[in-house]
Amino acid sequence: MSVRPIPPGYHALTPHIIVRDAARAIEFYKAAFGAKERGAMKAPDGRIVHAELMIGDSILMLADEFPEMGGRSPLSVGDSSTSLHIYVDNVDAAFERAVKAGAQATMPLMDQFWGDRYGQVKDPFGHKWSIATHVKDMSPEEMQRGMEEGFARAAQKKKTA
């Protein structure tokens, strides 16, 4: 029997995030995004070295901060330059659920030029999440035109402000 290069249940790209208070983060992700816990390993001091959650059909790995090994969360470094993106069946319900669980809405839900109904939140652990439902198939040309129109509206708004 040969070993598969990508284990069953995983995708080629699997996010792995560092949080402050992983046990609390796991509970938050369950409440906010319907995550299901797959397991966790703890260090002798009780910090979570590795945990896995299922969100939809994807795995999210996470761990507590280990600054002594270079592992710091966005709360320790001041911000995050990445965003985790989730596609869901009902973005309005998912967005509301995340905010009720304690996420901060940072971009309201809107129908976007690329065909998604989309919004953004920041979780209590400093990670940015975008949440979307695909509502319309768009050609690359339609997306380009929509993007250009959006930038033109923003520039016009800036001029009149």
C-alpha positions as CSV (number, residue, x, y, z in Angstrom):
1,M,0.0,0.0,0.0
2,S,1.4,3.4,-1.0
3,V,1.1,6.6,1.0
4,R,-0.9,9.4,-0.7
5,P,1.1,12.6,-1.0
6,I,-2.0,14.6,0.1
7,P,-3.8,12.9,2.9
8,P,-7.5,12.1,2.5
9,G,-9.7,15.0,3.4
10,Y,-7.1,17.6,2.8
11,H,-6.7,19.9,-0.2
12,A,-3.4,21.1,-1.8
13,L,-3.7,24.3,0.1
14,T,-4.6,24.2,3.8
15,P,-4.6,27.4,5.9
16,H,-2.7,27.2,9.2
17,I,-3.2,30.1,11.6
18,I,-1.7,31.1,14.9
19,V,-4.0,32.5,17.6
20,R,-3.8,33.8,21.1
21,D,-5.9,31.3,23.2
22,A,-6.5,28.5,20.7
23,A,-9.0,26.7,22.9
24,R,-11.2,29.9,22.9
25,A,-10.6,30.3,19.2
26,I,-11.8,26.8,18.5
27,E,-15.1,27.5,20.3
28,F,-15.4,30.9,18.5
29,Y,-14.9,29.2,15.0
30,K,-17.5,26.6,16.0
31,A,-20.1,29.3,16.9
32,A,-19.2,31.7,14.1
33,F,-18.6,29.4,11.1
34,G,-20.1,26.1,12.1
35,A,-16.6,24.5,12.4
36,K,-16.3,20.9,13.6
37,E,-13.3,20.0,15.7
38,R,-11.2,17.1,14.3
39,G,-8.7,17.0,17.1
40,A,-6.0,18.9,19.1
41,M,-2.6,18.2,20.6
42,K,-1.4,20.0,23.6
43,A,2.1,20.8,24.9
44,P,3.0,19.9,28.5
45,D,2.2,23.5,29.5
46,G,-1.4,23.2,28.0
47,R,-1.0,25.3,24.9
48,I,-2.4,23.8,21.8
49,V,0.4,22.8,19.4
50,H,-1.8,21.7,16.6
51,A,-5.6,21.6,16.1
52,E,-7.7,20.9,13.1
53,L,-11.2,22.1,12.3
54,M,-13.5,21.3,9.4
55,I,-15.3,24.3,7.9
56,G,-17.5,23.1,5.1
57,D,-15.3,20.7,3.0
58,S,-12.0,22.3,4.1
59,I,-9.6,21.9,7.0
60,L,-8.3,24.8,9.0
61,M,-5.2,24.1,11.1
62,L,-4.4,26.3,14.1
63,A,-2.1,26.6,17.1
64,D,-1.5,28.8,20.1
65,E,1.2,31.4,20.0
66,F,4.7,30.0,20.6
67,P,6.8,33.2,20.5
68,E,9.9,31.3,21.7
69,M,9.6,29.4,18.3
70,G,8.6,32.5,16.2
71,G,4.9,31.7,16.3
72,R,3.0,35.0,16.9
73,S,-0.7,35.8,16.3
74,P,-2.0,39.0,14.6
75,L,-2.8,40.3,18.1
76,S,0.9,40.1,18.9
77,V,2.3,41.6,15.6
78,G,-0.3,44.3,15.3
79,D,-2.3,43.1,12.2
80,S,-2.7,40.5,9.6
81,S,-1.9,40.9,5.9
82,T,-3.9,37.8,4.9
83,S,-7.6,36.9,4.8
84,L,-9.3,33.6,5.0
85,H,-12.1,33.2,2.4
86,I,-15.2,31.1,2.9
87,Y,-17.9,30.2,0.3
88,V,-21.2,29.4,1.9
89,D,-24.8,28.7,0.7
90,N,-26.3,31.7,2.5
91,V,-23.9,34.6,3.1
92,D,-26.4,36.8,4.8
93,A,-27.1,34.2,7.5
94,A,-23.3,33.2,7.8
95,F,-22.3,36.9,8.1
96,E,-24.9,37.5,10.8
97,R,-23.9,34.4,12.6
98,A,-20.2,35.4,12.7
99,V,-21.0,38.9,14.0
100,K,-23.3,37.5,16.7
101,A,-20.5,35.2,17.7
102,G,-18.2,38.1,18.2
103,A,-16.6,39.0,14.8
104,Q,-16.4,42.6,13.9
105,A,-17.9,43.6,10.5
106,T,-15.2,45.4,8.5
107,M,-16.9,45.4,5.1
108,P,-20.7,45.2,4.8
109,L,-22.3,42.6,2.6
110,M,-22.7,43.7,-1.0
111,D,-23.2,42.2,-4.4
112,Q,-19.8,42.5,-6.0
113,F,-18.7,43.0,-9.6
114,W,-17.1,39.5,-9.8
115,G,-20.5,37.8,-9.2
116,D,-20.4,37.2,-5.4
117,R,-22.4,38.6,-2.6
118,Y,-19.5,39.3,-0.3
119,G,-18.5,40.9,3.1
120,Q,-15.6,40.9,5.5
121,V,-15.2,40.4,9.3
122,K,-12.3,40.4,11.7
123,D,-12.4,37.7,14.4
124,P,-11.6,38.3,18.0
125,F,-8.1,36.8,17.4
126,G,-7.1,39.3,14.8
127,H,-7.7,37.2,11.7
128,K,-9.6,38.7,8.7
129,W,-12.3,36.6,7.0
130,S,-14.2,37.2,3.8
131,I,-17.5,35.4,3.4
132,A,-19.3,35.0,0.1
133,T,-22.0,33.2,-1.8
134,H,-21.6,33.1,-5.6
135,V,-24.7,34.6,-7.1
136,K,-23.9,35.3,-10.8
137,D,-21.5,33.8,-13.3
138,M,-19.5,36.6,-14.9
139,S,-17.2,36.6,-17.9
140,P,-13.7,38.0,-17.4
141,E,-14.7,41.0,-19.6
142,E,-17.8,41.6,-17.4
143,M,-15.7,41.5,-14.3
144,Q,-13.1,43.9,-15.8
145,R,-15.9,46.3,-16.8
146,G,-17.5,46.1,-13.4
147,M,-14.1,46.7,-11.6
148,E,-13.4,49.8,-13.8
149,E,-16.9,51.2,-13.2
150,G,-16.4,50.7,-9.4
151,F,-13.1,52.5,-9.4
152,A,-14.6,55.3,-11.5
153,R,-17.4,55.7,-9.0
154,A,-15.0,55.8,-6.1
155,A,-12.8,58.4,-7.8
156,Q,-15.9,60.5,-8.5
157,K,-17.0,60.2,-4.9
158,K,-13.6,61.3,-3.7
159,K,-13.7,64.4,-5.9
160,T,-17.1,65.5,-4.5
161,A,-16.2,64.8,-0.9
